Amino acid sequence: MARVVMVTGVSRDAGARCARRLAADPAIGAVIGIDVVPPRAELGRVRFVRADIRNPVIAKVIAGEDVDTVVHTGVVATPGSAGGRSSMKEINVIGTMQLLAACQKAPGVAKLVVKSSTTVYGAGPRDPALFTEEMAPRAIPQTGLSKDAVEVEGYVRGFARRRPDVCVTTLRMANWIGPQTESPITRYFAMPVVPTVLGFDARLQFLHESDGVEAIHHAAVHDLPGTFNLAGDGILSLSQAIRRLGKPALPLPSFTASSTAMLVRRARLADFSPDQITYLTYGRAVDTTRMRAEFGFEPKYTTAEAFDDFRAAIGSGALTTASRLVSAGLGAIRG
């Protein structure tokens, strides 16, 4: 019997691309894309169903469509894209809870793939050089996506215990980057002047957007239970990344970082949250041994190559203008 895959979060680019990739696989019979709003991108063979994973009605969709594989890409990264922090938490945490409850009631569901993030490890001055999958954050994240990701993964582990017959794969992915990715980190690097925290040089890892899509397809078509870190080889420091862009950095004292983030959001230059400021202060790196040895996946792009592909795409035409940066008040903060 042909596999029926349901993909959540298809109104956003990552979810839409994953759904299209799965639909292009002839071994998959049907792909159903779920979201509360129609996707802007063309979904091809994917059949879109307008539904909210926060509503128990999602169980009827799973049962009615005979879904056997659920790919959850519906976790929102920024408050701005969700309509505020409370809405973001409701989508991420409550939505995941309802989705897992629906999967638990559906005897036909045999596989669950969850797109998580390395942000579950947080970021801080006492972090190890590389986080392995067994490690916990030194300090429990208190805000933003980091906090939501920790809670989401907790509910996923609970589901795996209740439904041991389901193959559950959790992919802790480094920040996606590439020509088609729009995210807080890509908008940050697209700024004409890049604010940094004075005295710090964060360690960064990236996963090319095409590698991210392929990794989710790999998890969906193979039985690979467990939790896996995914990132391109190597590490870039924040200063190296900015030099590759050929842009000036704007070092700011740490006590002004939150004010800077607020002004950047107000100018609609990027959607920063406190946990992202912490990340850009300390950085984070993960061990990817298990990605190769157990998950059986090799990214085509290293961290540096993924960043360079993004750099080539933005070229000299920044997505923002210097005048908007000045009007946001960053010049005053520097002084």
QUIMOKA-V585737 format. One record per residue. RES is the residue in one small letter. PSI is psi in radians with two decimals (999 if undefined). OMEGA is omega as a letter, one per 30 degrees, with the letter a starting at -180 (NA if undefined). D_CENTER is the distance of its C-alpha to the mean C-alpha in whole Angstrom. Layout:
BEGIN
RES:PSI:OMEGA:D_CENTER ; RES:PSI:OMEGA:D_CENTER
END
This chain:
BEGIN
m:2.32:a:32 ; a:2.50:a:29 ; r:2.47:l:26 ; v:2.07:a:24 ; v:2.34:l:20 ; m:2.25:a:18 ; v:2.19:l:15 ; t:2.75:l:13 ; g:0.57:a:12 ; v:-0.05:l:13 ; s:-0.28:l:14 ; r:2.74:a:11 ; d:-0.78:a:11 ; a:-0.80:a:8 ; g:-0.70:l:10 ; a:-0.74:a:14 ; r:-0.70:l:13 ; c:-0.73:l:13 ; a:-0.76:l:16 ; r:-0.69:a:18 ; r:-0.73:l:17 ; l:-0.69:a:18 ; a:-0.42:l:21 ; a:-0.17:a:23 ; d:2.03:a:23 ; p:-0.30:l:27 ; a:-0.22:a:27 ; i:2.20:a:25 ; g:-0.77:a:27 ; a:2.57:l:25 ; v:2.23:a:21 ; i:2.17:l:21 ; g:2.28:a:18 ; i:2.36:l:18 ; d:2.94:a:17 ; v:-0.35:l:19 ; v:2.62:l:19 ; p:2.55:l:20 ; p:2.59:l:18 ; r:-0.53:a:19 ; a:2.67:l:18 ; e:2.30:a:21 ; l:-0.09:l:20 ; g:-2.18:a:23 ; r:-0.12:a:24 ; v:2.32:l:22 ; r:2.07:a:23 ; f:2.31:l:22 ; v:2.12:a:23 ; r:1.96:a:22 ; a:2.68:a:21 ; d:2.09:a:20 ; i:-0.22:l:18 ; r:-0.20:a:19 ; n:2.35:l:23 ; p:-0.23:l:25 ; v:-0.28:l:26 ; i:-0.47:l:23 ; a:-0.62:l:25 ; k:-0.61:l:27 ; v:-0.81:a:25 ; i:-0.79:a:24 ; a:-0.75:a:28 ; g:-0.50:a:29 ; e:0.03:a:27 ; d:0.78:a:28 ; v:2.30:l:24 ; d:-0.26:l:24 ; t:2.22:l:20 ; v:2.18:l:17 ; v:1.98:a:14 ; h:1.78:l:11 ; t:0.28:a:8 ; g:0.24:l:9 ; v:2.23:a:8 ; v:2.39:a:8 ; a:-0.46:a:6 ; t:2.56:l:10 ; p:-0.64:a:13 ; g:-0.67:a:15 ; s:-0.23:a:13 ; a:-0.14:a:14 ; g:0.39:l:18 ; g:2.83:a:18 ; r:-0.67:a:16 ; s:-0.70:l:19 ; s:-0.68:l:17 ; m:-0.81:l:14 ; k:-0.67:l:15 ; e:-0.75:l:17 ; i:-0.83:a:14 ; n:-0.91:a:12 ; v:-0.96:a:15 ; i:-0.71:l:18 ; g:-0.76:l:16 ; t:-0.72:l:15 ; m:-0.80:a:18 ; q:-0.67:l:20 ; l:-0.78:l:18 ; l:-0.63:l:19 ; a:-0.69:l:23 ; a:-0.71:l:23 ; c:-0.65:a:22 ; q:-0.58:a:25 ; k:-0.18:a:27 ; a:1.82:a:27 ; p:-0.36:a:29 ; g:-0.26:a:28 ; v:2.13:a:24 ; a:-0.23:a:24 ; k:2.41:l:20 ; l:2.18:l:17 ; v:2.19:a:14 ; v:2.13:l:11 ; k:1.76:l:7 ; s:-2.83:a:6 ; s:2.63:l:5 ; t:-0.11:l:8 ; t:-0.22:l:9 ; v:-0.40:a:11 ; y:-0.14:a:13 ; g:-2.85:l:14 ; a:2.32:a:16 ; g:2.98:a:19 ; p:-0.29:a:23 ; r:0.25:a:24 ; d:2.63:l:21 ; p:2.90:l:22 ; a:-0.69:l:21 ; l:2.31:l:19 ; f:2.27:l:17 ; t:2.91:a:18 ; e:-0.43:a:17 ; e:-0.26:a:20 ; m:2.60:l:19 ; a:2.76:l:19 ; p:2.55:l:18 ; r:-0.56:l:21 ; a:2.28:a:21 ; i:2.17:l:19 ; p:2.41:a:16 ; q:-0.17:a:18 ; t:2.83:l:16 ; g:-2.68:a:12 ; l:-0.63:a:9 ; s:-0.83:l:11 ; k:-0.76:l:13 ; d:-0.73:a:12 ; a:-0.68:l:10 ; v:-0.78:a:13 ; e:-0.75:l:15 ; v:-0.83:a:13 ; e:-0.58:l:13 ; g:-0.76:l:17 ; y:-0.61:l:18 ; v:-0.74:l:16 ; r:-0.68:l:19 ; g:-0.71:l:22 ; f:-0.75:a:21 ; a:-0.59:l:22 ; r:-0.65:a:25 ; r:-0.50:a:26 ; r:1.25:a:25 ; p:-0.23:l:26 ; d:-0.20:a:27 ; v:2.32:l:23 ; c:1.96:a:21 ; v:2.13:l:18 ; t:2.16:l:15 ; t:2.14:a:12 ; l:1.89:l:10 ; r:1.72:a:9 ; m:2.42:l:7 ; a:2.93:a:7 ; n:2.20:l:6 ; w:2.50:l:7 ; i:2.64:a:10 ; g:3.11:a:13 ; p:-0.51:a:16 ; q:0.01:a:14 ; t:2.16:l:11 ; e:2.05:a:11 ; s:3.00:l:9 ; p:-0.68:a:10 ; i:-0.65:l:11 ; t:-0.63:l:12 ; r:-0.58:l:14 ; y:-0.86:a:15 ; f:-0.31:l:17 ; a:-0.14:l:18 ; m:2.54:a:20 ; p:-0.52:l:24 ; v:2.23:a:24 ; v:1.94:l:22 ; p:2.42:l:22 ; t:2.91:l:22 ; v:2.12:a:23 ; l:2.25:l:27 ; g:0.02:a:27 ; f:2.62:l:24 ; d:1.57:a:22 ; a:2.51:l:19 ; r:2.26:a:18 ; l:2.54:l:14 ; q:2.57:l:13 ; f:2.75:l:11 ; l:2.13:a:10 ; h:2.50:a:12 ; e:-0.67:a:10 ; s:-0.60:l:13 ; d:-0.64:l:13 ; g:-0.76:l:9 ; v:-0.78:a:12 ; e:-0.63:l:14 ; a:-0.70:l:13 ; i:-0.71:l:12 ; h:-0.76:l:16 ; h:-0.75:l:17 ; a:-0.61:a:16 ; a:-0.51:a:17 ; v:-0.06:l:21 ; h:2.66:l:21 ; d:1.75:a:22 ; l:1.27:a:20 ; p:2.57:l:20 ; g:-3.07:l:18 ; t:2.32:a:15 ; f:2.31:l:14 ; n:2.38:l:12 ; l:2.18:l:11 ; a:2.71:l:12 ; g:2.68:l:14 ; d:2.58:l:18 ; g:3.01:a:19 ; i:2.45:l:18 ; l:2.38:l:19 ; s:2.74:l:20 ; l:-0.71:a:19 ; s:-0.67:l:23 ; q:-0.73:l:23 ; a:-0.76:a:20 ; i:-0.68:l:22 ; r:-0.67:l:25 ; r:-0.57:l:23 ; l:-0.33:a:23 ; g:0.52:a:26 ; k:2.72:l:25 ; p:2.52:l:27 ; a:2.71:l:25 ; l:1.49:a:26 ; p:2.26:a:27 ; l:2.53:l:27 ; p:2.58:a:28 ; s:-0.54:a:26 ; f:-0.20:l:27 ; t:-0.05:a:27 ; a:-0.76:a:23 ; s:-0.62:l:22 ; s:-0.69:l:25 ; t:-0.77:a:23 ; a:-0.72:a:20 ; m:-0.74:a:22 ; l:-0.64:l:24 ; v:-0.74:l:21 ; r:-0.73:a:19 ; r:-0.64:l:23 ; a:-0.01:a:23 ; r:0.61:l:20 ; l:-0.64:l:19 ; a:2.77:a:16 ; d:1.44:a:14 ; f:2.58:l:14 ; s:2.87:a:14 ; p:-0.64:a:16 ; d:-0.49:l:14 ; q:-0.59:l:12 ; i:-0.73:l:16 ; t:-0.72:l:17 ; y:-0.73:a:14 ; l:-0.14:l:16 ; t:-0.90:a:19 ; y:-0.46:a:19 ; g:-3.04:a:16 ; r:2.50:l:14 ; a:2.57:a:15 ; v:2.66:l:15 ; d:2.32:a:17 ; t:0.39:l:17 ; t:-0.79:a:20 ; r:-0.52:l:19 ; m:-0.71:a:17 ; r:-0.83:a:20 ; a:-0.66:a:23 ; e:-0.72:a:22 ; f:-0.43:l:19 ; g:0.68:a:21 ; f:2.40:l:18 ; e:1.93:l:19 ; p:2.51:l:16 ; k:-0.45:a:19 ; y:2.39:l:17 ; t:3.02:l:18 ; t:-0.81:a:16 ; a:-0.72:a:18 ; e:-0.67:l:19 ; a:-0.74:l:15 ; f:-0.70:a:16 ; d:-0.58:l:19 ; d:-0.70:l:18 ; f:-0.79:a:16 ; r:-0.76:a:19 ; a:-0.58:a:22 ; a:-0.69:a:20 ; i:-0.42:l:20 ; g:-2.41:a:24 ; s:-0.10:a:26 ; g:1.63:a:25 ; a:2.69:a:23 ; l:-0.20:l:21 ; t:3.03:a:23 ; t:2.68:a:26 ; a:-0.62:a:28 ; s:-0.64:l:30 ; r:-0.63:l:27 ; l:-0.78:a:26 ; v:-0.72:a:30 ; s:-0.41:l:30 ; a:-0.29:l:27 ; g:0.19:a:29 ; l:-0.56:l:28 ; g:-0.69:l:31 ; a:-0.67:l:33 ; i:-0.72:a:30 ; r:-0.70:a:31 ; g:999:NA:35
END
